Amino acid sequence: MPNDVKLKTVFITGAGKRLGRAMALHFGKLGWNVGVHYSSSYDGANQVVRMIDQIGEITNGQRGMALRADVRSKAQLEAAFDACTRQFGAPPDVLVNNAGIFPPPTPIAKVSRSMWDEVFSVNVAGEFIAAQLFAGIAADNARIINISSLGGLEVWKHRIPYNVSKSAVIHLTKALARELAPKIAVNCVCPGAISMPDEPTANDHSMIAPSRIPMQRHGSADDVCEAVYFFATCSMYITGQVLTIDGGYHDAR
């Protein structure tokens, strides 16, 4: 690769597993340096870094970097951004706020204050803190992509903390888009029922049946990655937008 060509860098929170991992590999395959943030998924994050490095050895020289931080800690996230900036020679061009938690179904009487606080501290405050820090170091024409959920647009039984937190992410996106324009574009992706057979979780059994989805299938990680990459590379005039990746389920019922 010519020495005068600067690779772009993306910083992805929660990139050690599932959708975050898929996004990191997607950007890596397309020639981006990737800050692979993780909290507890040490092995997964380092595996992703090795895979990106291997791709870079035969393509454009892109690299990955594992970055541990608790998204609830401004100091830890700031250190992660600093390390990413030093490693790749400039602040990240794109922040993808993907880290989040999806607690088990819980009736209202069983929702504790600690559960409520934990969900909001990760799903909402974590995204705000990362965006706040990124905004302080980013160059012009930077992008933030927040990952919400179909659950931010709908109400699911026994999912009050999750539904409300993901709805807040959507409104946070719109507020950040207004606050950070014209320097930074901010958009949001809301995945619906996404099948990840290689990384199943206990929540997968509760996904919407394919027969209820107009496209007659669950979404894939690639479907979400394409939406995220679109917002990472599209016109800066596109900001404050929410894109639902659900095969037409939400608007076709």
N, C-alpha and C positions, 0 to 999 in steps of 0.2 A: 504494500500500500504506500502511495506517495507520502512523504513526511509532512507535507503541507496540508494534508487533509485531516481535519479534526473530526473525530467521531463524536456523535451525540451521546449523552448519558441520561439514563432514566434511573430514578430511585423508586423502588417498589417496596412498600411495607407489607409484611406478612408474606414474603416471597419464598419461604422454605417448603411450602406444601400447597396442594390443590390449585386453586385458581391463580394465586400469587406466583407459584412455581411455573405454571403454564405461561403466564404473562412474561416472566423473566426470560424464559427460553425463547418465547416468540420474539421479543425485542433483540435478544442475543443473536438469533438466526438472521435477523434483518440488519445486523451490523452495528448494534448499539452496545456501548459499555453499560453494565447493569450493576447498580448498587442493590444487592440482595439482602434486604433487611429481614431479620427474624427476631423472635423473642425466645422461644424454647426449641425451635426446630433446627438445632445446630447441624445435625447430620444432613438433613434435607437441604438446608441453605448451602452447605459446602459442596454437596453433590451438584447442585445447580451451578455453582461457580465453576467447578471442574468441567462441566459440560459446555458452558459458555466459552471457557478458555480453549477447550479442544476445537470448538467451532472456529474461534478466532485464529487459531494456528494455521488453518487452511483457507481462511477467507480474508477478512479485513483487519485482523489484529485486535478485535474487540475483546474485552476482558470483563470478568465479573469480580465482585468483591463482597464477601459476607460481612454484614454489619449488624451486630447485636444491639438491641435497645428495647426497653419497655416503652411503648408508645404513650403511656401515661406520664412519662418522665420527660420534661422539657430538656433537662440537662443531658440525659442519655441520648435523646434524639438529636440534640445539637452536636454532640460529639460524633454521632454517626454521620451527620451531614458534613461535618468538618473533615472526617476521615475520607469520605467519598470525594470531596472536593480536592483534597491533597493527592489522592490516588490518581484521579483522572485529569488533574490540571485545571479544572474549572468547576463551578457549581453545576449540579444536574440541570439539564434542560427541561426535564419533565419529572413531576412527582405523581406517582399513582398511590393513592390512599386506599389500600386494600385490606389492611389488618382489621380483623373484627371477630366477634364471638357470637355464637348462635346457641343460646342456652336451651335446655330441654323444655318441652311444653310444661307450663306451670300455671295452675288455676290462680285466679287473682288472690285468693286467701292465702296462698302459699308463696306469693312473691315477697321476698324479704327486702329490706332497705339495702342490705349488702349486695343482693343480686341486681337490684335496680342501679345502684351506684357503679357496680363493676361493668355492666353492659354499657352504660352511658360514658364511663370514663374511657373505655376502649373505642366503642363504635362512633362516638361523637367528639368527645374531647381529644382523643388521640388524633383524629383527622384534622381537627382545628389546630392543635399544637404543631403538627407536621406542616400544615399549610402556612401557619404564621412564621415558622422558622424558614421555610423555603422562600416565602415572599421576601424575607430580609436579605437573601443572598442571590436570588435568581437574576439573570440578565433579562433584558427586554425580549418579548416573544416567547416567554416560558409558558408551560402549561401545567395545570393541575387536573387530574382526573380522579374524582371520588367514586368509590364503589359503594353503592347503596344496595338495594334489593327490590324485587317485586313486592317483598314484604313492607317496603316503605310506601307503597301505593295502595296496599290492601290491608284488611284486618283479618288475622288468622286466629282461630280459637286457641286460647292459652299461650299466646305469644305477645302479650302486651309490651314488656320491656323491649323486645326485639323490634316489633312493628313501630313503636314510637321512636326508637333510636334511629332506625333507618329512614323514617320520615324526616327526622331532624337533619340527617345527612343531605337529603334533597334540598331542604331549605337553606342549609349551610352553603351548599353549592351556589345557589342563586345569590346569597348574600356576599360570598367571596367574589363571585363574578363581577358584581357591582363595585365592591371595595377595591379590587385589584386591577380593574381595567384602567388604561389600555395596555398596561405592561404585561399582564398575565391573563390568559384565557382559562376559565374554570368550567368544567363540565362533569356530568355524572352518568354512570352506567348502572343500570338496575338489572342484574341477572335474574331470570326466573328459575324454572326447574332445570338444573344443569347436572347432567350425568357424568361422573368421573369414576368409571369402573376400576381404574388402577389405584384410586385412593378413596375407597368408600368410607362413609361415616355412619353413625347410628341414625342420623336424621334422613338418610336417603330414602327410607321406606315411606316417608310422609310426602314425597314429591307428588305433584299433580300427575294424574294418569295421562299418557300420551294421547288417548282417545279424546281428551278434553281440550287438547291444544290444536289450533287450526293446522299447524304444520305437521301434526301427527307424530311428533317425536319430542324427546327431551333435548335441550340444548347441549352443546359440547363446549369444552374449554376453548376450542378454536373460535367458536361463535362469539364468545365474550372477548377474546384477545383481539379479534378484528375490530370490534367496536372501540376498545381502548386505544388501539393503534390509530384508528381514524381520528379520534380526538387529540392524539399526540402529534399528529402531522397535518391536520386540516387547517383551513383559514383561521386566523386569529379573530375574525369577525364572528365566528361561531363560538359563543360563550354563554354560560348560564343555562345550558340545555341538558335535558334528561332523556337518555335513550334506554328504552326497555328491551331486553334481549329475552323474549319469552315465547317466540313462535306465534305471536299474535293473540296469546291467551287473554291478557288483561283487557284489551279493547274489543275483543270479539264475543265476550260472554253476553 
